[in-house]
Amino acid sequence: MKVKEIIAYACGFIGEKEIAEKLNSSSSVTYSDKEQEKVDALLRCFNFVNEEIASDYLPYLVTEDISVDNSILNYSSLSKTIINIYSIKGCFGRNVKYKTYPDFVEIFGKANKITYSYLPENKALNDEFDFYNGLSARIFAYGIASEYFLSDGLSEDAEIWEERFKESLFVLSRKRSETKLPKRKWF
C-alpha cells in the first residue's frame, strides 16, 4: 500500500474529502497552496506516527551479522538507526555480555549477530509501505488524525483519535499465546 493511500484514509477522519479524492486519483493532480500545506502536514504526521509505533509500541526488529572481538561496535556501522538492543549472540547462538553507550556498544567476547529495534526512515507520499506486526491502515489513520488535530490546536478532537489509536495498538500488543495455569494441589 502506498503512503498516500493511508493519508487519504486519514483525510476521511479529519473531514478533508477533496484532498482524499485527489490522493486516490490515478491521474496527475495539482494541489492548491492550502491543500499542499495540508498534505505536507499529514505526511509529517504519518512519519511521526510510524516512529512512535516503532519506538514505543511495536518495535521493528532486525538481525544483522557483525564481526567483533572484545571490542566496540559503533552504531553508525549498523544498517539502520538503532533504538534498543535485544540480544548479541556469539558462536553457537550463545548470548554475549555487552554494555551500551550513547554512540557505541562495548561487547565482551566474540560476537556474530546483533538483534535490535530500529527507527524507520521517513517516507515520501508515493513510497510503498508494508505493514508489520498486524498493523493496518486504520490504525495509522487514527494516529495521523490525532497528530493532525493536535498540531492544529484542536486538543479535544485529537484526544478522541488518540484514544482510538492507543486502544487499537493495545489490542495488537496484548499476549495471544496459550495461558497455562498451575496444577491443582490436593491437601
N, C-alpha and C positions, 0 to 999 in steps of 0.2 A: 504494500500500500504506500502511496506517496504521501509526503508530509502535508501537501496542500489539501488532500482529501480529509485528513484528520482535522486540519484547521477549518475546513468547510463544515465539518460536522459540529465543531465548537461554535461556529457562526450561528447555527440554529439555536443554540442555547443563549447567546448574547443578543439575539434579535437583529442580526445583520444578514438578512436573506439575500440581498442583492450581491453582496460580496461572496456568499456561499455559491450562488449561481455562477458567478464569474470564475470562481476557483474550480468548480466542477465542469466548466465548459471545456470541450476538447479543442475548440478553435482558439486562435490567438486573441487575447482581450487586452484592453488598456484600462488602467485604473486612474481615477481622478486623484489629485494630490491627497485629499482627505482619505480616500479608500486605501491608497498606497501606505499612508501612515498607519492605518488600522491593520493592514495585512502585515506590515513590518512588526507592529506591536504584538500581534498574535503569533508570529514566528518566534519572537523573543520569548513569549510566554511558553510556547511549545518546548523550546530548548531549556528553559528554567524547570519545567515540569519533568522533562526527561532526566535532567541532572538530579532533581530532588528524589525521583523514584530510585535512581541508581545509587545515590549516596545514603538515603535514609530508610528505604522500604524493601526493595527487592534488588539486591546487588547484582550487577553484571559481572560474572566471573570469567577469568581466562587463566589457562595454564600455559606457561612458556618454559622452554628448555633454556637452562642457563649453565654456565661453567664457572664456578667459583671455588677456590681452595683457601679456607681460613682467611677470608679477606672481606672486602667491601664490594657491595653491588650498588651502583648508583641507580637511582630511579630513572634517570634520563636514558639509561641503556635499555630499558624496557620499551615495548612497542606501544603501550597505552599509558595514560595518566593514572597513576595508582591512587587508590583511596585507602584500602586496608589489605594487609597480607593475611591470608588464611592458612597457608602452610608453605614450608620449604622442605623439599624432600631430597634425600641423598641416594646413595646406592641402595638397591633392593627396596625402594619405596619407603625408607625409614625417615622419620622426622628429624630435622636438623635444628639445633638451637640457633636463635637469632635475636638481635636487638635492633629495634627501629630507631631511626633518627630522622630529622626533617628532610634531608636530601639523599639519604642512603640507608641501607640496611647492612649491619655487620653480621656476618654468618660465621658460626663456629663449627667448621667441618667442611667436607666436600659436598657441594650442592649440585643437583642436576635439574630440578624442576621447582618452579615457584607458582603458586596459585594465589591470585589476588583479585580484588574487585577494582574496577576502573571507572573513570569518569567518561561518559560518552562524548564524542565530538559533536559540535554544533552542526545542525542540519540546515540545508537550504530548502527553499519552497518545493523544488522539483526533485529532491532526493527521495530515494526509496527508504522505507522504514520497516524493519522486521520487528514483530512483537515478541518479547521474551517473557518467560515466567507466567504465562497466561494473561498478560496484559491485553487490553482491547482498545479500539479507537474511542469507545465510550468513556473509558476511564481517563484517557488522555484529554478528551474533550471537557470532562468535568474539571480537571486541573487547569486547563487553558482558560476556561471561563472564569474560574476563581481568580487566577493571576491577572486576567484582563480587567475584571471589575475592581480588584484591589489597586491596580495601577491607575485606574480612573477615579479612585477615591470613593467608590461605592461599596463600602465595607459590609453593609447588610446583605447585598446580593452576593458578594464574594464569600461571605460566611456560609451561605446556603450551598453554593457549589463546592466549597472546600469540604464541607461535611459529607457530601455525596462522594467526593473524591477519596477522602480518607476512609470512609466506610467500605468502599469498593476495594481499596488496597488492603484493608484489614481482612476482608473475606479471602483475598488471594493469598495472603501471607500466613493464614492460620494452618495449623498442622492437620494433615489429612490422612495420616497413617493409622494403622491399627492401634487401638488402645488396649494395653494388657493390664489386667487387674491382678493383684497378688492372690496367691492360692488361699483357699479357705483354711482356717485353723480350727480344729475341734478341741475344746478344753475339757 
